[in-house]
Amino acid sequence: MRVVLNPEALHGAFIREIEAISEQNLLACNQCGRCSAGCPLVEEMDLLPNQIIRLAQLGLETVIDSQTPWMCASCLMCQSRCPKGVDLPRVMEAVRQIALRRGDSRVLAGRIDGSLLASAPQMAVIGALRRGEK
């Protein structure tokens, strides 16, 4: 994938929005990859967690189209492994919030199967709905 960097995007509104919602400094990440190495769901993701951070650092809004922020379980494994203390689950939540504000919802409450609601742990259902439609 060829990326053309835009100096204005490197200090643009998208980066400021992610940093404001997550309260994280995206440039604190030095791309060591420990977050991706420890993520239990990395095999299900289309982009590695550190790639999400890198694309966001570059101001590329393509992170909104990725499945990775929606797959993040917020288990905090990445945060515990990060030598810089970047709270990656908060960044993932910020990307999800931006996507939801733009009308992209991956979980629709009306389409959840009743048997799943009856058998799934309550926290799993609440977590999924938190990422869905308003």
C-alpha positions as CSV (number, residue, x, y, z in Angstrom):
1,M,0.0,0.0,0.0
2,R,1.5,3.3,-1.1
3,V,0.8,6.2,1.2
4,V,1.2,9.9,0.3
5,L,1.9,11.9,3.4
6,N,0.2,15.2,3.8
7,P,1.9,17.6,6.2
8,E,-1.4,19.1,7.2
9,A,-2.8,15.6,8.0
10,L,0.1,15.0,10.4
11,H,-1.3,17.8,12.6
12,G,-4.8,17.6,11.4
13,A,-8.3,17.4,13.0
14,F,-8.4,13.6,12.8
15,I,-5.4,13.2,15.0
16,R,-6.6,15.9,17.4
17,E,-10.0,14.2,17.6
18,I,-8.5,10.8,18.5
19,E,-6.2,12.3,21.1
20,A,-9.0,14.3,22.6
21,I,-11.4,11.3,22.9
22,S,-8.7,8.9,24.1
23,E,-6.6,11.3,26.1
24,Q,-3.6,9.6,24.7
25,N,-0.6,11.1,22.8
26,L,-0.4,9.1,19.6
27,L,3.2,10.1,19.0
28,A,4.3,8.4,22.3
29,C,4.1,5.1,20.5
30,N,7.5,4.1,19.0
31,Q,6.1,1.1,17.0
32,C,7.9,-1.6,19.1
33,G,5.1,-4.1,18.3
34,R,4.7,-5.4,21.8
35,C,1.0,-4.6,21.7
36,S,0.5,-6.8,18.6
37,A,2.7,-9.6,19.9
38,G,0.6,-9.9,23.1
39,C,-2.9,-9.4,21.6
40,P,-5.0,-12.5,22.0
41,L,-7.3,-11.5,19.1
42,V,-4.6,-10.5,16.6
43,E,-5.3,-13.4,14.3
44,E,-8.9,-12.1,13.8
45,M,-7.8,-8.6,13.0
46,D,-7.2,-7.2,9.5
47,L,-4.6,-4.7,10.8
48,L,-2.2,-5.2,13.7
49,P,-2.8,-3.0,16.7
50,N,0.5,-1.2,16.2
51,Q,-0.5,-0.6,12.5
52,I,-3.7,1.1,13.7
53,I,-1.6,3.4,15.9
54,R,0.8,4.1,13.0
55,L,-2.0,5.0,10.5
56,A,-3.6,7.2,13.1
57,Q,-0.2,8.9,13.8
58,L,-0.1,9.7,10.1
59,G,-3.6,11.1,10.1
60,L,-4.9,8.4,7.8
61,E,-8.6,8.0,8.3
62,T,-8.5,4.5,6.8
63,V,-8.3,3.2,10.3
64,I,-12.1,3.8,10.6
65,D,-12.7,1.2,7.8
66,S,-10.7,-1.4,9.6
67,Q,-12.2,-4.3,11.6
68,T,-9.5,-4.1,14.2
69,P,-11.0,-1.5,16.5
70,W,-14.2,-3.5,16.5
71,M,-12.4,-6.7,17.4
72,C,-10.5,-5.2,20.3
73,A,-11.7,-6.9,23.5
74,S,-10.2,-4.1,25.7
75,C,-8.4,-6.8,27.7
76,L,-5.5,-4.3,28.4
77,M,-2.8,-6.8,27.4
78,C,-1.4,-4.3,25.0
79,Q,-1.4,-1.5,27.6
80,S,0.4,-3.8,30.1
81,R,3.1,-4.6,27.5
82,C,3.6,-1.1,26.2
83,P,7.0,0.4,27.4
84,K,5.6,3.9,26.7
85,G,2.4,3.5,28.6
86,V,0.1,4.1,25.6
87,D,-3.4,3.0,26.5
88,L,-4.3,1.4,23.1
89,P,-7.8,0.2,24.1
90,R,-8.7,3.9,24.7
91,V,-7.4,4.7,21.2
92,M,-9.4,1.8,19.8
93,E,-12.5,3.1,21.6
94,A,-11.8,6.6,20.2
95,V,-11.7,5.2,16.6
96,R,-15.0,3.3,17.3
97,Q,-16.6,6.5,18.6
98,I,-15.5,8.5,15.6
99,A,-16.9,5.8,13.3
100,L,-20.2,5.8,15.2
101,R,-20.4,9.6,15.0
102,R,-20.0,9.2,11.2
103,G,-22.8,6.7,11.1
104,D,-20.8,3.4,10.9
105,S,-22.2,0.9,13.3
106,R,-21.0,-2.7,13.2
107,V,-23.5,-4.1,15.8
108,L,-27.2,-3.6,15.4
109,A,-29.2,-4.4,18.5
110,G,-32.2,-5.6,16.6
111,R,-30.2,-8.2,14.8
112,I,-28.8,-10.0,17.9
113,D,-30.2,-13.6,18.0
114,G,-32.4,-14.3,21.1
115,S,-30.5,-17.5,21.9
116,L,-27.3,-15.6,22.0
117,L,-28.8,-13.1,24.4
118,A,-30.0,-15.9,26.6
119,S,-26.6,-17.8,26.7
120,A,-23.9,-15.1,26.4
121,P,-22.4,-13.5,29.4
122,Q,-24.2,-10.3,30.2
123,M,-20.9,-8.3,30.1
124,A,-20.2,-9.6,26.5
125,V,-23.7,-8.4,25.4
126,I,-23.3,-5.0,27.0
127,G,-19.8,-4.6,25.5
128,A,-21.1,-5.4,22.1
129,L,-24.0,-3.1,22.4
130,R,-21.8,-0.3,23.6
131,R,-20.1,-0.5,20.2
132,G,-23.3,-0.5,18.2
133,E,-26.1,1.7,17.2
134,K,-27.4,4.5,19.4
